[in-house]
Structures are given as C-alpha cells and as structure tokens.
C-alpha cells in the first residue's frame, strides 16, 4: 500500500486533474488550482478505499495508514515538492 500511495499522484490523481481541466475547458489553471484538484482526486481515492474496507474486521490499521499516507502526500503536493505533479501541470498549461 505504501507504493500505491507514493505513486498515487503520478498514476491517478494528476492525470485525473488534467482530464478534469480539459473537460471543463480550463486551459490555464493556476498552479495552486491544479495542485488542489490533484489533492481532491487523492481524497476521492481515500474515500473509496475507506468505503471498501469499512465493513471488514481488523481494517482499522490499513485505513489509518491510508489516511496518513494521503495526508502526507497531499502536503508534498500542496508545497510544490512533487516533481511529477509539477511536470504534468507545466506540460498541460504549455501544451494542453
């Protein structure tokens, strides 16, 4: 699960954010808007996983791990320190 959380922004959240901006015809979001949308998709992942595991015994540990992991990764994204998100944002606004 650690690897999933480390790669979540690159493999799911940033591509989803890019698609969301394309669908809404926003060709020039600010960097902060883009980062926030990536975090929104990270939170959707957390919510779906939480719903999927809530009825299983002994799932508290994995759910706590996921919540902390999403929170930590979100902080990295919002601070501009996730190179994959920054690269995808730049590519989108320059060539999208």
N, C-alpha and C positions, 0 to 999 in steps of 0.2 A: 504494500500500500504506500510505503514511503516513496517508491519510484513513481507511482501513479501521481502522487501529489506534486512531486518535483517537476514532472513533465506536463501537468495539467494545463498550465497557461499556454505552453507551446502547442500541445496537441489538440486541445479542445477550446479553451476559453478565448484565446486571441483569434483563432480562425472564426469562431462564432461571433465575436465582436465585429470583426471585419465584415462578415456577411450581414450582420445587423445594420451596420452603417451603409452598406451598399443597398440593402432593401429599403432603408429609409431615405435614400438619396442624399445622404450627408457625405460629401466628398472631401470635406476638410474639417473634421472634428479636431478640437484641441487635444493636445497630448493628455491632459488631465481627463477629458471626456472619454478618450479611448481607454485609458487605464481603468477608470471607474466602470466602464462597460465590461472590460475583461474580468474585473472583480465580481461584477454582477453574475457573469456566467460561472465563475468559480463557486459562488454561493448557490447557484442552481444545482451544480453538481453535488455540493454538500447536502443540500435539502433532499435531493433524490436518493442519495445514499442513506441518509438518516431515515427516510421513509421506508426504504427497502430493508433495513436491518432492525427497525424498532421492535418488531414482534419476536425476535429471536433471543433465546436465553444467552446470557454472557456476552451480549453485543455492546455493552457499555464501554468497554476498553477500546474497541475499534472505533466507535462513534466519537469518543473523546479524542482519540488520535487524529481522526479526520478533521474534526473541528479545529483543533490546534494547528494542524498542518495547513488547512485552508487559510486560517487567520495569519499564520506566519508568511505563507506565500503571498497573500494579499498585501501585507505590509511591504514586502520586497517590491511588488509591482507598483504600488502607490508611491513608493520612494524613487521610482525610476531605475531600480537596480536589476531588473530582469531584462537581460540583453535580448532575449527572444521577443518579448513584447515590444520593446523599443524599436527593434529592427522591423518588425511587422507593421508597426504604426508608421514609421518613416516610409516604408515601401508603399503603404496604402495611400498616404497623402501625396507622395511624389508621383506615383504611377497609377493609382486607383481610379 
